[in-house]
Structures are given as C-alpha cells and as structure tokens.
Amino acid sequence: MDGQVTIVKCVVWDLDNTLWKGTLLEDGEVRLFDGLREVIEELDRRGILQSIASKNDHDHAWAKLEALGVAEYFLLPRIGWGPKSDSVREIAERLNFAHTTIAFIDDQPAERAEVTYHLPDVRTYDAGQASALPDLPEFSPPASTVDSRRRREMYRAGFERDAARTEYAGPDEDFLRSLQLVMTIGKAGEEELTRVEELTLRTSQMNATGVHYSDAALRALLADPAHEVLVVTMSDRFGTHGAVGIVLLEKLAEVWHLKLLATSCRVVSWGAGATILNWLCDQAARGGVHVVADFRRTDRNRMMEIAYRFAGFSEQDCGCRSAITHAPEIEGTERLHLEPARQPASSTVTVIAEDIEGPAART
C-alpha cells in the first residue's frame, strides 16, 4: 500500500559516543547516555531486535556492556576493526532480514556514509537521534503481540538450535527427537488474536490459500460455535518458537471444512504442517466425519500442497461437499477431500491438545 511505513526489524548500534558517552579505549570509563537504557528496553518490548557494529576491542567492549547491564539486549554483535558496512551486512544476512528493515546509528558522518554507500537500503541515523527512536513511525509496529515481546529470546534460542543441528552427526529424525519438540494446539484467545491475524497475512510458503483474515473476521469466527479458531505453538529444549500455526475449521454434521491452515516457515523443517494435519485427521476419524480442505495455488505454497497430498487429500468427488454451503468459494480455490483414518502419534513431536468437540448444528 502506497505510503505504508516499512517497520525497522533490527537496530545496529555503534558504541563510542553513540550508545555510551566517551571512547572506551581512550577514556576507560564510559557510561550510557541518559535515557538510552529506556530506549533499548522499549525497542526490545516492541519486538525490534538490536545488535552492534563497533570499532573496538571485542572482549573489552563486551565486558563493558555486561557491566552496564545491557549486553543481553544485543544479538550477533560485530565488534572489531573491519568496515561497519561488512558488519551490518553480516547481521542482516544472519537474521535473514531485508536491508530495508535494518537501521544503523552512529555519531560519525563518515561511518554512516560508508554504510550508505555499500548498503543503500539500510536506514542511517545520527547518534543525536537515539533518544527519539521510539517516537519515529518506522520504530512503531502497529501491534505488540505475545511473540514480539519475546522475539529476542526466540532468536537467541534459534541460533543455539541451529548450532546444535550443525554439530549433530546422526540422522535428522534422531536430531528432531533430541530437541524434545512439543506442539500445543488450542483455541485462540484474546491475547493470541493479533498473532493469528499476522500469520494469515505474512505466511506465504506454508499458507494453504493466501487469504488474509482480519481481526474482525477472526472475532466473528470465534463467536460462532460451528467454527474452531486454533492457534499452534511449539517449544523445545532450547526455548519457545512462539505461535507457529493457525487452523480455521468449520464443523458440519458430515464434514469438517478446513478453511485455512498456515504455519510459519521457520518450523517447516520440524514437520509442523504434517504434524498438525496428522492430528486433525485423527480427530476427524474419531468424530466420524470427512474433511474438505480449501487450497489455492500460489507461486510460493508448493510445500503446503505437498503436505496435503502426503496426508491423503485428493480431488475425489464426495457427496459431503454439498454440505458446505455457507462458505463462498474463492476464485482459484480447490476443495480437496479426505476420508480420514486414525493416525499414529508423531515419533518426533509431542502434541498437547484437547479433542475437537463434535459438529455444531446450524440454525
């Protein structure tokens, strides 16, 4: 949408005379500029990650950040003597963030110009603007979710998880079991709604239809006893993945209509989509109903189609489809059919979920 502000997802801070007053190697004793601790904490609460690109001795500078009580807020610090554009580029690549979502703040015009020259999409700020960052629109996400408030911890756990996978020499399935993965599937509540809407909007590779459900639409479904709005969260021995999936399900007498299944791309390798479908198919088999799933091909969701096919969904024509009369078909949407059978529990993920209640009669 024209005029829409691109939100900053990571702020990369310089240290000397930017984050703290003074030059560490010359002055020895430095202190945070007044008000910057509160700025760091506020950006963190908003889910904006923070890192460092500083020309300093790494061990000395990091020890000072620890002594000042702010080291925990900074991921992937790059403290050394190379060009700061290299540091900023490495941070963006490691986070897999577009340069347009990265901000760099430094007191030196020459350092800002060097970053701008090599990384023109990165937004740069003078150190004098530091205290005002939370007031700028690009640092003000439209909503604060449960996951955004713990985004830093989730990314740190992700780095530890990736390192463990790199070091693991055994089969992938054994590694997944070693993670002690737990998936929780439950009814969405007030606190999860914003994250659920975000998943319908931002998830593309593992989104069965690409349809965005607004907050108002989700609230209407929540109020309808014939619908289930389920949110999926995952965790493992390293920490939480947060909310990773959404299931929108209409329960009719003979068939369950799966209007949307979407999962976060970051849990694809853990088999999240297959695990959700396995659980849902088992629930439908218990309830004695068929399942019809909406699927609309996009240029990015081939993996979701594979998950549906692997679970047994097909174009089979079945009379149960005629029961779906309240949901208009979206152009380009197929309705895939499944006559479910009981499914064994996952060998790599422990699923915690309440049974789906029987079909609700419409009046």
C-alpha positions in Angstrom: 0.0 0.0 0.0 1.4 3.4 -1.0 2.7 5.5 1.9 3.0 2.5 4.2 5.9 2.8 6.5 8.4 -0.1 6.5 9.0 -1.1 10.1 12.5 -1.5 11.4 13.2 -5.0 12.5 16.7 -4.6 13.8 18.7 -1.6 15.1 22.5 -1.8 14.8 24.2 0.5 17.3 27.7 2.0 17.3 29.2 2.2 20.8 31.6 5.1 21.4 29.8 8.4 21.7 26.6 6.8 20.4 25.4 4.2 22.9 27.8 5.4 25.6 29.4 8.7 26.3 33.1 8.7 25.7 35.7 6.5 23.8 36.3 3.2 25.6 40.0 2.7 24.6 40.8 6.4 25.4 38.6 7.2 28.4 38.5 3.8 30.1 35.3 4.6 32.0 32.2 5.3 29.9 28.5 5.5 30.8 25.3 5.1 28.8 23.9 8.4 27.6 20.9 9.5 29.7 17.7 7.8 28.6 19.2 5.2 26.3 18.7 2.3 28.7 15.0 3.1 28.5 15.2 3.3 24.6 16.8 -0.1 24.4 14.2 -1.6 26.7 11.3 -0.1 24.8 12.6 -1.2 21.4 13.0 -4.7 22.9 9.4 -4.7 24.2 8.2 -3.8 20.7 10.0 -6.8 19.2 12.7 -4.8 17.4 16.0 -6.7 17.6 19.2 -4.9 18.4 22.8 -5.5 17.5 26.2 -3.7 17.5 28.7 -2.7 14.8 31.6 -1.0 16.6 35.3 -0.5 16.0 36.7 -1.6 19.4 38.4 -4.4 21.2 35.7 -7.1 21.4 36.4 -8.5 24.8 36.9 -5.1 26.4 33.7 -3.6 24.8 31.6 -6.7 25.6 32.7 -6.7 29.2 31.7 -3.1 29.5 28.3 -3.8 28.0 27.9 -6.5 30.6 29.0 -4.2 33.4 26.4 -1.6 32.2 23.7 -4.3 32.4 22.6 -4.1 28.7 24.6 -6.9 27.0 21.7 -9.3 27.0 19.7 -7.0 24.6 22.2 -7.3 21.7 22.3 -10.3 19.3 25.1 -11.0 16.9 27.4 -8.2 17.9 30.2 -7.3 15.5 32.9 -5.6 17.4 36.3 -5.4 15.6 38.2 -3.3 13.2 36.6 -4.0 9.8 34.3 -1.8 7.8 31.0 -1.3 9.5 29.1 -2.0 6.3 30.5 -5.5 6.4 29.3 -5.9 10.0 25.8 -4.6 9.2 25.6 -6.9 6.1 26.6 -9.9 8.2 24.0 -9.1 10.8 21.2 -8.7 8.2 22.2 -12.0 6.5 22.4 -13.9 9.7 18.9 -12.7 10.7 17.6 -13.1 7.1 16.3 -9.6 7.2 15.9 -7.3 4.1 18.2 -4.3 4.3 15.1 -2.0 4.2 14.3 -3.3 7.7 17.7 -2.5 9.2 18.7 0.7 10.9 22.2 1.8 11.7 23.0 4.6 14.2 26.5 6.2 14.6 27.9 9.5 15.7 30.4 9.7 12.8 29.1 11.0 9.5 31.9 9.1 7.7 30.8 5.8 9.2 27.2 6.4 8.2 28.3 7.4 4.7 30.3 4.2 4.4 27.3 2.1 5.3 25.0 4.0 3.0 27.5 3.7 0.0 27.7 -0.1 0.3 24.2 -0.8 1.7 21.9 2.0 0.3 18.7 0.4 1.6 19.9 0.5 5.2 18.5 3.5 7.1 21.1 5.5 9.0 20.6 7.8 12.0 22.9 10.3 13.7 23.6 9.5 17.4 21.8 12.7 18.3 18.5 11.0 17.3 19.0 8.0 19.6 16.6 9.1 22.4 13.9 9.9 19.8 13.9 6.5 18.0 10.8 5.1 19.8 8.8 8.2 18.6 9.5 7.6 14.9 6.9 5.8 12.9 9.4 3.2 11.5 10.1 2.1 15.0 6.5 1.8 16.0 5.0 -1.6 14.9 1.2 -1.4 14.6 0.6 -4.0 17.4 2.5 -5.7 20.2 2.0 -9.5 20.3 3.0 -12.1 22.8 5.7 -13.2 20.4 7.0 -9.8 19.6 7.7 -9.2 23.3 9.9 -12.2 23.5 11.4 -12.1 19.9 14.9 -11.6 21.2 14.8 -14.8 23.3 13.3 -16.7 20.4 16.1 -15.6 18.0 18.7 -16.5 20.6 17.2 -19.9 21.1 17.1 -20.3 17.3 20.8 -19.6 17.0 21.6 -22.2 19.7 19.3 -24.7 17.9 21.0 -24.1 14.5 24.4 -24.7 16.1 23.2 -27.9 17.7 21.9 -29.1 14.3 25.2 -28.3 12.6 27.1 -30.3 15.2 24.8 -33.3 15.3 26.2 -36.2 13.3 23.3 -38.6 13.4 20.1 -38.9 11.3 17.7 -36.0 11.1 14.9 -37.9 12.8 17.2 -38.7 15.8 18.1 -35.0 16.0 14.4 -34.0 16.0 13.8 -36.4 18.8 16.8 -34.9 20.7 15.1 -31.5 20.5 12.2 -32.7 22.7 9.7 -30.8 20.5 6.3 -30.1 22.0 3.4 -28.8 19.9 0.4 -27.2 21.7 -2.9 -26.8 19.8 -5.6 -24.8 21.5 -8.4 -22.3 21.0 -7.2 -18.8 20.2 -7.8 -16.3 23.0 -7.8 -12.5 23.1 -4.1 -12.3 23.5 -3.3 -14.6 20.5 -5.7 -12.9 18.0 -3.2 -10.3 16.8 -0.5 -13.0 16.2 -3.1 -15.2 14.4 -4.0 -12.3 12.1 -0.3 -11.7 11.4 0.2 -15.4 10.5 -2.7 -15.2 7.9 -1.1 -12.1 6.5 2.6 -12.8 6.4 2.9 -16.6 6.0 3.1 -17.5 2.3 5.2 -20.6 1.8 3.0 -22.7 4.2 -0.3 -21.0 3.6 -3.0 -23.1 2.0 -4.9 -20.3 0.4 -3.1 -17.0 0.9 -6.3 -15.4 2.3 -5.9 -12.8 5.0 -8.4 -12.9 7.8 -8.8 -9.6 9.5 -9.2 -9.1 13.3 -12.9 -8.6 12.8 -13.3 -11.7 10.7 -11.4 -13.8 13.2 -13.6 -12.4 16.1 -16.7 -13.4 14.2 -15.4 -16.9 13.7 -14.5 -17.1 17.4 -18.1 -16.2 18.3 -19.5 -18.9 16.1 -19.8 -22.3 17.9 -19.6 -24.0 14.5 -16.1 -22.8 14.0 -12.8 -23.6 15.6 -10.0 -20.9 15.5 -7.0 -22.9 16.7 -3.5 -21.5 17.4 -0.5 -23.7 17.3 2.6 -23.1 19.4 5.9 -25.0 19.6 8.7 -25.3 22.0 11.8 -27.5 22.5 14.7 -27.8 24.9 16.2 -24.5 23.7 13.1 -22.4 24.2 9.9 -21.4 22.6 9.2 -21.0 18.8 6.1 -19.0 19.8 2.9 -19.1 17.7 3.7 -21.0 14.6 0.4 -22.0 13.1 -3.3 -21.3 12.6 -6.2 -23.6 11.8 -9.6 -22.3 10.8 -12.2 -25.1 10.8 -15.9 -25.2 10.2 -17.6 -28.2 11.8 -20.7 -29.6 10.0 -22.6 -32.7 10.6 -20.9 -34.9 8.0 -17.8 -32.9 7.1 -15.2 -30.6 8.6 -14.3 -27.7 6.3 -10.7 -26.8 6.7 -10.8 -23.2 5.5 -7.2 -22.3 6.3 -4.0 -24.0 7.5 -1.0 -21.8 7.8 2.3 -22.4 9.5 5.4 -20.3 10.0 8.2 -21.0 7.5 10.7 -21.3 10.4 9.2 -24.6 11.6 8.9 -26.3 8.3 12.0 -28.4 8.9 10.5 -29.6 12.2 7.5 -31.1 10.4 4.9 -28.7 11.9 2.5 -28.8 9.0 2.5 -32.6 8.7 2.1 -32.9 12.5 -1.0 -30.6 12.5 -2.6 -32.4 9.6 -1.9 -35.8 11.2 -3.6 -34.6 14.5 -6.5 -33.1 12.6 -7.1 -36.2 10.5 -7.1 -38.4 13.6 -9.6 -36.1 15.3 -11.9 -36.2 12.3 -11.6 -40.0 12.2 -12.6 -40.1 15.8 -15.6 -37.9 15.1 -16.7 -40.0 12.1 -16.6 -37.1 9.6 -14.8 -36.4 6.3 -12.5 -33.4 5.8 -12.6 -30.9 2.9 -9.7 -28.5 2.8 -9.5 -25.3 0.8 -6.3 -25.0 -1.3 -5.4 -22.2 -3.7 -2.1 -22.5 -5.5 0.2 -19.5 -5.4 3.8 -19.1 -6.6 5.1 -19.9 -3.2 3.0 -22.5 -1.4 4.0 -25.7 -3.2 5.2 -27.1 0.1 1.7 -26.9 1.6 0.3 -28.7 -1.4 2.8 -31.5 -0.9 1.8 -31.7 2.8 -1.9 -32.0 1.9 -1.2 -34.7 -0.7 1.0 -36.6 1.6 -1.7 -36.6 4.2 -4.1 -38.2 1.7 -6.1 -35.2 0.4 -7.3 -35.5 -3.2 -9.8 -34.2 -5.8 -12.1 -37.2 -5.0 -15.8 -36.2 -5.6 -17.8 -36.9 -2.5 -21.4 -36.0 -1.6 -20.2 -34.4 1.7 -19.0 -31.4 -0.3 -22.7 -30.4 -0.8 -23.0 -29.7 2.9 -20.6 -26.8 2.5 -23.0 -24.0 1.6 -22.1 -21.1 4.0 -18.6 -20.5 2.7 -18.3 -19.0 -0.8 -15.5 -20.4 -2.9 -12.7 -18.0 -3.6 -11.6 -17.8 -7.2 -8.8 -20.4 -7.9 -9.6 -22.4 -4.8 -9.8 -26.2 -5.0 -11.6 -28.2 -2.3 -9.5 -31.3 -1.5 -11.3 -34.3 0.1 -10.1 -36.7 2.7 -11.9 -39.7 4.3 -9.7 -39.9 7.4 -8.4 -42.8 9.3 -6.9 -43.0 12.8 -3.3 -41.8 12.8 -0.3 -42.9 15.0 1.3 -40.3 17.2 4.3 -38.4 15.8 7.6 -40.0 16.6 9.4 -36.7 16.9 6.8 -34.2 18.3 4.7 -34.5 21.4 1.3 -33.0 20.7 -0.7 -31.4 23.5 -4.3 -30.6 22.5 -7.9 -31.0 23.6 -10.2 -33.1 21.4 -12.3 -31.1 19.0 -15.9 -31.2 20.0 -18.5 -32.8 17.8 -20.1 -30.9 14.9 -22.2 -28.0 15.8 -25.7 -27.8 14.4 -26.6 -24.6 12.5 -29.9 -22.9 13.0 
